[in-house]
Amino acid sequence: MVDTMWQYLLKEEMPEGFDDLSIQHKSDAIRLALLVKYGGVWLDASTLLLQPLSNVVNMADPSQRIFYANQNFINREIWAEHRYGSEFHIENWFFAAPPQDPFLARTLSCVKFGHSISDKFKLGERPDIFTARQLEDLHALGIDNYLMTDACMFKTIDEDKALYDWWKSPSVHRINWLGVTYAISVSLWSSALYGCVDSSWSITLTAVGLFSPSKCSELAKKGANTWLPTKKDAE
């Protein structure tokens, strides 16, 4: 990916410390820069699509904004004064936006500033980026040190009332397909998915005793109502 990316992006569009970033943070910077420059849809290569992407993304409308908001991992014991709901933990494995989207452009600026030298720091070690109050909210939302892009997306909305109002408006589609069933059963999904598709492969990939055809069938039925994307989810 890094070898071919320069066909589409310029060095100055990346953080100054790009060469020294972890592969995960390089990928984060690349996806933001591509979406800001060209617009379109980003979907992680590891995502398993069980329905057409067109069920969620209207390919005829390049102006749409679609983001995935994590609703499962908020630490409610340290919820900071209930200032923000779970729709403010925005993940970056899937999003759609037009070129030069202000929200993604500002997020990219934050990431470039944060990773201008290195990514070897904790969020709390950068008071030049995040305030003490923002760190409380990030912690409550489950955004940890690894998730610099998620933290920058939160910061961008937190510091601009217009963007905050825009984020809460019908102009933005905030979706979550995984739901509570996924959060409860996450340790079983690999067995369930592989088992439903190919039981012999499941036996190869999972430890002895983990694979259960009946459990697979049960989880798959629950999952079908929980995390398969539909047009209604994107409305």
C-alpha positions in Angstrom: 0.0 0.0 0.0 2.7 2.5 1.0 4.6 1.7 -2.3 1.6 2.7 -4.5 0.0 5.5 -2.4 2.3 8.1 -3.8 0.5 7.8 -7.1 -2.5 9.4 -5.4 -1.1 11.5 -2.5 1.7 14.0 -2.0 4.2 13.9 0.9 2.9 17.1 2.3 -0.5 15.6 2.6 0.9 13.1 5.2 2.1 13.8 8.8 5.8 14.8 8.8 6.6 11.8 10.9 4.8 9.4 8.5 7.8 7.2 7.8 8.2 6.4 11.5 4.6 5.7 12.2 3.2 2.2 13.0 1.6 0.5 10.1 -1.8 1.1 11.8 -1.3 4.8 12.1 0.1 5.0 8.5 -3.2 3.4 7.3 -5.2 5.9 9.4 -3.4 8.9 7.8 -3.7 7.4 4.3 -7.5 6.9 4.5 -8.1 10.3 5.8 -6.0 12.0 3.2 -7.6 10.0 0.3 -11.1 10.8 1.5 -10.3 14.5 2.0 -8.7 14.7 -1.5 -11.0 12.5 -3.6 -14.1 11.8 -1.5 -15.8 8.4 -1.7 -16.1 5.4 0.6 -13.5 3.8 2.8 -14.1 0.3 4.0 -11.4 -1.8 5.7 -10.2 -4.8 3.7 -10.9 -7.1 6.6 -14.7 -6.2 6.5 -16.9 -9.1 5.6 -19.8 -7.9 3.5 -22.9 -10.0 3.7 -25.1 -7.6 1.7 -24.3 -5.2 -1.2 -22.7 -2.0 -0.1 -25.3 -0.2 -2.1 -27.8 -1.1 0.6 -26.1 1.4 2.8 -24.3 3.8 0.4 -26.3 5.6 -2.3 -23.7 5.6 -5.1 -25.7 8.2 -7.0 -25.3 10.8 -4.2 -21.6 11.8 -3.7 -22.5 14.4 -1.1 -23.7 12.0 1.5 -21.9 11.6 4.8 -22.0 8.2 6.5 -20.1 7.2 9.6 -20.1 4.3 12.0 -20.6 5.2 15.7 -19.6 2.7 18.3 -22.3 2.1 20.9 -20.9 -0.8 22.8 -17.8 0.0 24.7 -18.6 3.1 26.8 -17.3 3.0 30.4 -20.4 4.1 32.2 -18.7 4.1 35.6 -16.6 7.1 34.6 -19.0 8.7 32.2 -17.9 12.4 32.4 -21.0 14.3 33.5 -23.0 12.7 30.6 -21.7 15.4 28.3 -21.6 13.1 25.3 -23.5 10.0 24.1 -22.1 7.0 22.4 -22.7 8.5 18.9 -19.6 10.5 19.5 -17.2 7.5 19.4 -16.8 7.6 15.7 -14.7 4.7 14.2 -12.6 5.0 11.0 -13.0 1.5 9.5 -16.0 2.7 7.4 -17.0 6.1 6.3 -18.3 7.9 3.2 -17.9 11.7 2.4 -17.4 14.1 -0.5 -14.0 15.7 -1.3 -12.8 18.4 1.1 -15.4 17.5 3.7 -14.7 20.0 6.6 -15.1 17.4 9.3 -12.6 15.0 7.8 -10.3 17.8 6.7 -10.0 19.1 10.3 -9.6 15.6 11.6 -6.7 15.1 9.2 -5.1 18.3 10.4 -5.3 17.1 14.0 -3.8 13.8 13.1 -1.0 15.4 11.1 -0.2 17.7 14.0 -0.3 14.9 16.5 1.9 12.6 14.4 4.3 15.3 13.1 7.2 13.7 14.9 6.1 10.3 16.3 3.2 8.2 17.4 5.0 7.0 20.5 2.9 8.8 23.1 -0.3 8.5 25.1 -3.2 10.9 24.6 -2.7 12.3 28.1 0.8 13.3 27.2 -0.3 15.8 24.6 -1.9 18.8 26.4 -1.1 20.7 23.2 -3.8 18.6 21.5 -6.3 17.5 24.2 -7.6 19.3 27.2 -8.1 17.6 30.6 -11.8 17.7 30.1 -11.5 16.2 26.6 -9.4 13.4 28.0 -12.1 12.6 30.5 -14.7 12.3 27.8 -12.4 10.3 25.5 -11.8 7.8 28.4 -15.5 7.6 29.1 -16.2 7.0 25.4 -13.7 4.1 25.3 -11.2 6.0 23.0 -7.8 5.0 24.2 -4.2 5.8 23.2 -4.2 3.7 20.1 -7.2 5.5 18.6 -5.6 8.8 17.6 -8.0 9.3 14.6 -11.1 8.5 16.7 -9.8 11.0 19.3 -9.2 13.7 16.7 -12.7 13.2 15.3 -14.1 13.7 18.8 -11.9 16.8 19.3 -13.0 18.3 16.0 -16.7 18.1 16.9 -16.1 19.1 20.5 -14.4 22.4 19.6 -16.8 23.6 16.9 -20.5 24.2 17.8 -21.5 24.3 14.1 -19.9 20.9 13.5 -21.5 19.6 16.6 -24.9 20.7 15.4 -24.2 19.3 12.0 -23.1 16.0 13.4 -26.4 15.7 15.3 -28.5 16.7 12.3 -30.2 14.5 9.6 -27.4 15.6 7.2 -25.2 12.9 8.7 -26.0 9.2 8.8 -24.7 7.7 12.0 -25.0 3.9 11.8 -24.3 1.0 14.2 -25.0 -2.5 12.9 -23.3 -4.6 15.6 -25.5 -3.8 18.6 -25.7 -5.6 22.0 -25.7 -9.1 20.6 -22.2 -8.5 19.1 -20.9 -7.0 22.3 -22.0 -10.0 24.3 -21.1 -12.7 21.8 -17.9 -11.2 20.3 -15.7 -14.0 21.5 -17.9 -16.5 19.6 -18.3 -14.8 16.3 -15.2 -16.2 14.6 -16.5 -19.7 15.3 -20.0 -18.8 14.4 -19.1 -17.2 11.1 -16.5 -19.7 9.9 -18.7 -22.6 11.1 -21.7 -21.4 9.2 -19.7 -20.9 6.0 -17.4 -23.9 6.2 -17.4 -26.3 9.2 -14.1 -28.0 8.2 -12.4 -24.6 8.0 -13.9 -23.7 11.4 -12.4 -26.8 13.0 -9.0 -25.8 11.5 -9.1 -22.2 12.8 -10.7 -22.6 16.2 -9.6 -24.5 19.3 -11.0 -27.9 20.1 -14.4 -27.6 21.7 -15.1 -24.1 20.6 -17.0 -25.0 17.4 -20.6 -25.9 17.8 -22.9 -26.2 14.8 -26.0 -25.6 16.9 -24.5 -22.6 18.6 -23.4 -21.3 15.2 -26.9 -21.5 13.9 -28.3 -19.8 16.9 -25.8 -16.9 16.8 -26.2 -16.5 13.1 -30.0 -16.1 13.5 -29.5 -13.5 16.2 -26.8 -11.7 14.2 -29.0 -11.5 11.1 -31.3 -9.3 13.0 -28.5 -7.3 14.7 -25.7 -6.4 12.4 -26.6 -7.0 8.7 -26.8 -3.6 7.1 -30.0 -2.6 5.5 -31.3 0.6 3.8 -33.2 1.4 7.0 -30.0 1.4 9.0 -28.6 4.2 6.8 -31.6 6.4 7.1 
